[in-house]
């Protein structure tokens, strides 16, 4: 049985519903429909069908033999990169699109950083005949131009956000403003385990398919639970999706890897859990990057998907209770890890996921030799090729 | 009775509708804010909302987003804000209400915020991203010091929830005229008149209507049922255009008068 969040949407001290009054009703409605959907066998069957036949689940749990030999560990990769659209985001957008139909709304909106959530939302909207508008920061539209094209090809409207950071934070602000305005007709498909309750719970539940499969698969391959789960954390949806089904397995250590950008000491990073403090942003109380006056700082990461000054409240809860350990790797370490995985395994990871790989490279020596690791390879790197090619890594 | 409540009962006794003005504190500079408060009061504004800017104002449209950005760049923060209120209090007794977001208040410390608010002479607090469920701590601290916490009611708030909100509120009820963000618009959304009437059946607090209100025509129709109007973005635009001009007082005054003229007793 779930023990978090509580009725008010809190994971310990974190979470809640800090939104304009106009959204209160929509959030209560969403929660009611979601509870109804959970009890509804046909909803669950339908979601399962689309996850299997449309998205390509279950994703393999692949034994990365050469990476394992290189690191002296036993590393399995949860291959979310092999899903339709190339990242784990589709697990959530299919679920929320079906919820949208249940609520009889005809329009969906979403924020996107790297464009993966935007593409996954556009795909779900196209499949279910929903009108779709995606908010994306100007800077991200530059660095992820291929994904912008994909969204438009899928019939979504992509709206440029030129305010503030010109990245994910301000795209989220703009999506919220649009939702406040069109709340009667529109559902906001939040892309991570962030935002006001019930979003962190709903997105976690839809993403938990990652951990449920991984648990079954590792038991089949190894006959035991892993020693470590490793995943990158921006808002934290792939990490929470992997971690949550192992919550009660106290011997399984959770490692969340944030973006250290140009280095934690430089101040130019996106490590809300490692270097942030508690505050309220985008509807929930959690760790975030802010100054002494409570103004939100602009995050930095080479990876657009991690370039966010906040993090999901359940991660803050895991940090506070010590259930998970959070650490960070730099842009440079992530790029090197991306290259290493290409060469050792023939897999091109997304820059986001490369952060998790970089952690393993950095920390393998400190881990017991032969430790069993499941790493969430949350997305594939095609979208990042333009930027990587400009870095002259080869 | 704080200044808001005194003002409300005075308005009621004199059968007057209220004109409430919002300005972003420190936009484009502190001096202008002080001048604007003086002009607004002299032209019959009843209550002034001072915006304490936040970097991510999700309830605000482009005008107030822009003003907030400028004010923050010029160094506005909670300390400067309370100093400003303290200074204004030396020369005016007009009810002053802070409008901010929760994070700057949370970071400042909820109790400390309430103490400083009382000390500086603030009368009310509006936090658009803090619904009553999340406002218990702040509300307790404010209530203990006689400061009103003003909550918003929106067009999609059902009657049951309106009851809950007005039971937590004091000072006045802020009715948001539309589903959307702040910013000047030209029409009165259909249903406002009736919805305000419905709210008034559930509370004895005055109901003031804001978000999207800027013209005399809107004001005239809204006060058929509402107790007053709240104007923000239109004033910010005037401040931006005329703050360094000789015409500032004249232009701002004329605008306020254009609104009060059409609001009968």
Contacts between the chains, C-beta under 8 A, distances in Angstrom:
chain1	res1	chain2	res2	distance
A	8	B	133	6.6
A	16	B	134	5.6
A	17	B	131	6.7
A	17	B	133	6.6
A	17	B	134	6.4
A	18	B	102	5.6
A	18	B	129	4.9
A	18	B	130	6.3
A	18	B	131	7.8
A	18	B	134	5.7
A	19	B	58	7.9
A	19	B	129	5.9
A	19	B	131	7.0
A	20	B	58	6.9
A	20	B	59	4.7
A	20	B	128	5.3
A	20	B	129	6.1
A	20	B	152	7.1
A	20	B	154	7.4
A	20	B	176	7.9
A	21	B	128	7.6
A	21	B	131	5.8
A	21	B	151	7.2
A	21	B	152	4.5
A	21	B	153	6.4
A	21	B	154	4.7
A	21	B	157	6.1
A	21	B	165	7.4
A	21	B	176	6.9
A	22	B	154	4.0
A	22	B	155	7.6
A	22	B	156	6.1
A	22	B	157	8.0
A	22	B	176	6.5
A	22	B	179	5.2
A	22	B	180	7.8
A	24	B	131	5.4
A	24	B	154	7.9
A	24	B	157	7.1
A	24	B	161	6.9
A	25	B	154	7.9
A	25	B	156	4.8
A	25	B	157	6.4
A	25	B	158	6.5
A	25	B	161	7.1
A	26	B	156	7.4
A	163	B	65	6.6
A	164	B	55	7.0
A	164	B	56	7.4
A	164	B	69	7.9
A	169	B	56	6.9
A	170	B	56	7.7
A	173	B	56	5.4
A	173	B	57	7.9
A	173	B	58	5.3
A	176	B	58	4.5
A	177	B	58	6.0
A	177	B	59	7.8
A	177	B	61	7.6
A	177	B	180	7.9
A	177	B	181	5.0
A	180	B	58	7.5
A	180	B	59	7.0
A	180	B	179	6.3
A	180	B	180	6.0
A	180	B	181	6.1
A	181	B	179	5.8
A	181	B	180	4.2
A	181	B	181	6.7
A	182	B	179	7.3
A	183	B	156	6.4
A	183	B	179	5.4
A	184	B	156	6.9
A	184	B	179	6.7
A	279	B	103	4.9
A	279	B	106	6.1
A	279	B	107	6.0
A	280	B	101	8.0
A	280	B	102	4.9
A	280	B	103	4.7
A	280	B	106	5.7
A	280	B	129	7.4
A	281	B	56	6.5
A	281	B	103	6.5
A	282	B	56	7.6
A	282	B	58	7.5
A	283	B	129	7.5
A	285	B	106	7.9
A	290	B	103	7.0
A	290	B	107	6.6
A	292	B	107	7.3
A	293	B	77	4.1
A	293	B	78	6.4
A	293	B	104	6.2
A	293	B	107	6.6
A	293	B	108	7.7
A	294	B	54	7.6
A	294	B	78	7.9
A	294	B	103	4.5
A	294	B	104	4.0
A	294	B	105	7.5
A	294	B	106	6.5
A	294	B	107	3.0
A	294	B	108	6.7
A	295	B	54	6.9
A	295	B	55	4.3
A	295	B	72	6.4
A	295	B	77	7.9
A	295	B	103	8.0
A	295	B	104	7.1
A	296	B	55	4.6
A	296	B	56	5.4
A	296	B	103	7.4
